[in-house]
Amino acid sequence: MIDNPAKLSELVDRAIHADSVALDTEFKWERTFYPQLGLIQIALSDEECYLIDPIKIDDLTPLAKLLTSKRVIKIFHDAPQDLAILSRVTKCIPTNVFDTRIAAGFSGLPCTISLANMIRALLDIDLPKDQTRTNWLNRPLDPNQIDYALDDVRYLRAARILLLTRIIVPEIKDWLKDELSQFDDPQFYTGISDFDRFKKIAGAASLTSRSLGVLRELAAWREQEARHLDKPRGHIINDKSLIAIVRDELRSVSDLRQSSHLSNKKVDRYGTGLIKAIETGYQLKKEDLPSIHKSLRLKAPEKKVYDRLTEFIKLKCDLQDVDPQLVGTVTELKLLAKNINNPGSPLPPKLTQGWRRQFLEEFYRQRF
């Protein structure tokens, strides 16, 4: 167990001389805004696997030297959450990241494959599943927990090599490289803006533009409050209550108290902040009011375009052993089908850039 700064620095100095290292994190995320990091696993080889104890080591920034190395490949399985956590605790932007889950999607396996299923498919090894409910903040860890954690990184270096050998076509290797480059972009680590958080709230699409403006301010206020108090958003005020407050046009602390949407305790604690956010929303100029994508309902001609698009993607993916889910979401594909023949209408940026633009090039030629 790497449990002091000296050991951590020594490990990092060794790791930066490796060609690649495998990484994973274990955390608890129940009653806090940010995940509580319980363990960092790192493998320099199949046998050189280590656990870093963030409970004992307050300053994890020495890991930044490894994470930002352009020479060393950092291998993860399902990287986004691990990268977000490591970026925050090390105060750096990782580079040269390889995600085996994404690579699986370019090599004939599902891009949503679990680590256990991928290791079984590639190496015929069954990983244990008996520690999935472990509280990784507790100490000491027993031998089974330690072995379970180490197994999460032990086989990732071998998995990467095997995945790359399955991708024979150079063009598809380029697509994978392009997809992995998202992890080098600082924008990837900024997350959703506080003032875009309202778009994630169920029921937002049914509101008027003025009500959306109020909801946007409320959601941004809640985000800032939750971050400040390090509590989950729903522990401040849940989504359903935010929508109800907006729909009922509550505009004073008295209104909040008389409604059934919040307890008196919450009104006492958050009432003033809520009303301030609500009034900010009502005072927005008309041109500053937000909008949100409504449910995409396709007309008959657009539905035909959508059907041709999905059939094109399926056939090409089957031919090239690529998971169709990598190309785009249902919403993105519907938006493309809806607007592709309407000059000036927005197309999903993801589908008009990078490897996806190349993948869909023939379809675009047919349509334009």
N, C-alpha and C positions, 0 to 999 in steps of 0.2 A: 504494500500500500504506500503510495506517495503521499505523505501526510505532513510535510514541512517544506518551506520555501527552498531550502538547499537541495533536497531530493528533486523538487520540481525543476529547478534550473538545470540540474545534471541531466534529467530525462530529456528536457527540451534540447540541450546541447547535443545529445545523441540523436534525437529524432530528426534534427535538421540536416543530418548527413545521410539519412535514408532516402531511397528513391520515392517511397510512398509510405504513408502511415494510415491506419484505420482508426476511426474515432466514433464514439457514441456518447450519449448522455443518459442519465437516469434522473428523473425529477418528480416532484409532487406538485400538482396544480389543482388545488381545491378551494382554498380560502384566501388566495392572494391574487393580486393583479398580474404579477409576473410569476412564472414557474419558479419553484424553489429547487435549486440544483442540489442533487444529492450525491452524484457520482459522475466522473468522467472516465471513460474507458479509452485506452489507446494501445494499439498493437504495432510494433515495429517489424514483427515477423509472426509466424504462426506460434512460435514458442515465447517470444518476447512480448508478453501482454501485461499491461499494468493498469491499476486503478488509481486515479487521482481523487483525493478526498477534499472536496471544497468546504466541508464542515470544519476541517482543521486548518485549511489554508485560506486566509482572508483575501490575499492578493493573487489573482490568477492571471494578471496581465503578462507575466513571462511567457505564457502560451501564445501570445500574439506573435512572437518571433517565428513560431512554427506555422501558425495559421496564415500569416501574410507572406510566407516564403513562396516565391514564384517557381522554385525548383522542385519542391516536395509536393507530391500529389496527396491531397487529403481525401480519404475515401469514407463515405457515409452510406448508410442505407436509409432512404427517405430523409434527405438532408435538411429541408427548410426549418423544422423546429429546432433541431440541434444547432444549426448555424445561427438562428436568432438568439438562442440562449448564450452560445459561446461568444458571439459578437458583443453582446451586452456586458458579459462579465469580464471580457478581456479588452473592451473598448477598441476593437479593431474591425476591419473589413477583411474577412478571409478571401483568399485567392486560390486558384488551381484546385478546385473541388471536383470530385468525381462521385456521383450519386448512383449506386448500383441499382436502385429501383428504376430510375429513368433509363439507365443503360439496358435493363431487362426488357423494357418496352421496345427498344430498337433491335433486340436480338431474338425475337420470337416468343418472348414471355410477356405476361401481362405487366403493364407499367404500374399496376397497383399491387403487385405481388408482395407478400409479407417476407420478412427476412428468413423465417423458418422454411417457408415453401421454396424460396429461391435457393437456399443452401441445400435443401433436399434435392431439388431439380438439377443443380450443378455438380454437387459433391456427394450425393447420396448419404448425407449425414442428417440425422434427426436431432434438432436442438430441443432441450427440455423446455417445458412450458409451465413449470410448477412455481415460478416466482413472479408471475405477471401482476400479482396484487401486493407485492412487497412495498413497504414504506421505506424508500431509499434514504430517508433522513435519519432513520434509527441507527444506532450503533450499540454494540458491535455487529458487523455483518457475519453471518454464519458461513461455513464452507460452501454450502449449496448456493447461497446467494452470490458469493464471490465467483464461483465457477459459472453460474448463469450469466453474470455481468461480463465476464471475460469472453465467453462464447459469442457475445454480440459483436465482437470485433475480431475474434481469432481467425475467422475464415474470409473476411472481406477482401483482403489483398489477393487471395487466390480466386475469389469470385470475380473480381475485376478483370483479371487476366482471362478467365474462361469466358466471360461475357464478350470481351473484345475479340476473342477468337471466333465467336459465333457470328460476328458482324463482318461479312466478307467483302461487301460492296463498299468501295472507298467513299462513294457519295453518301451512304448512310452513316459512315463514320464521321463525315463532315457534319451531318445533321445532328448527331449526338454531341459533337464538340460545340456546335452552335447553341444547342439547348443547355448544355452545362455552363456556358458563358454567362448565363443569367446570375450565377452565384458570385461572379466577379464584379457585378454592378453595384455600386453603393446604394442605388435606389432600391435594390431588393431588400435592404435592411432597414429602410425607413418605416415600413408598414403602412397601414391605412391612416390617412390624415384624420385628426379628431373631427374635422368638419365634413368628412365623407362617411363617418361611422353610421349615420342615420340610414344610409342605403342598405345596411345589413339587417335592419329591423323589420320583422314580419308585419305586414299591414301598411308600410310606408307608401307603397305604390298606389294605394286607394285614396290618399289624402290630396287636398287641393294644394296649389303651389304655395299659398300663404301658410297653410298648416304644415307643409313640408319645411318651410323656413323656420317655424317655431320648433319643429321636431329636430331639425339640424342643430339649432342652438342648444336644445336640451340634451341631445346625445353628446355634443362636444363638451358641455358642462359636466355631464356624468363621467365621460372619459377622463377628464382632468381630475375630477374628485376621486375617482377610483384609483388612478395612478398615484395621487398624493397620499391616499390612505392605504395603498397597497391592498385593496380589496377587489374581489370580482365585481364586474359591472352590475350584475344582478343583485348583489348584496347592497348596492346603493339604492337603485330603483330598477325594477325589471322592465323589459321591453313592453309588456302588456300595459303596465301602468303609465309609461311614457305616452303610448298611443292614446290611452283613455284620457289623459290630462289634456292632450292636444285636441282631441275630438270634442271634449266637453267645454273647451275654451275657458279653462280655469285661469284666472289672471290675478289672484290675490292669495295671500296665505290663508285668509278666511275661507276662500273657495276650496282650497286644498283640504282644509280641516273638515269642511262640511261634506266633502266627497268621500266615497268609500275606497278610493284608489290607494291611499297611503295611510299608514298608522299615524297616530298623534306623535309618536316618538320620531318617526321619519320627518314629519312636518316640522317638528321643533328643530331637528338637526339640519335639514336640507331646504326648508321652505323658502328662506330668503334667497338662496342661490338659484333655486328653481324659478322663482318669480322674476328674478333679474334676467335669466336666460330667456324666459317666455317673452318678456317685454322687448328684449333685443330682437327676437324673431318677428314680433308684430311691427317693429319700427323699420324693418328692412324695406328698402325701395323695391318697387315692382321688378325693376331690371336686375336686382340682386337676388331674387328668389331662386332657390334651387329647383332642379327637375330630377326626375328619376325614370329609368327605363320601365315602361309598363310591360305586362306580359305580352310576349310576341305572338300575335295571332296572324298566321299567314293566310293570304288570299289564295284562291285556287292556282293562279299562275305561279305565285311564289312557292306554294307547296310543291309544285312540279320541279322548280329549281332546287328546292331543298332535297327532294327525293333523288334527283340526279347527282347532287353534290355528295350526299351520303353514300350513294352507290359507287360513285367515282372513288371516294376515300376508301371504302371497304375493299374494292377490287385491287386498288394500288397497294394497300396495306397487306392484303393477303399475298400478293405477288412478291412483296419485298420483306415480309415477315416483321412488320412494324405494327404495334398496337394502335388501332384507330383512335383510341382515347387521347393519344399524344397530340393529335392534330388540332382538336378543338372541342370545346364543350357544346352541348346541344344549343344553348343560348347563343354562343358565338356563331355557330353554323346557321342558325335561323336568321340572325341579323345579317349575315352575309347573303343568304338567299333572298331576303326581303329587299336589300338595298343595292345589290350588285348591278341591277339595270336601271337604277335611279341616280343619274349624275348629281353629285353634290351631297348625296346622303352618306352618312358615316359608315365605314366598314370597320370590322373589328381589327384594331392595329396588329394584334398577334398573328392574324391570318394573312396580313399583307407585308410581313417583314420576315427576314431571316430564312430559315430552312422551310418554313411553312409556305412562304411565297413560292419558293422553288418547287415544293411538293405539289402545289395547286396550280402551277403555271399553265398546264394544259387545259385545266378547267376554266381558268381565266380567259385563255385565248378563245375557247368555245363560246364564252358568254359575251365578250366585249365586241 
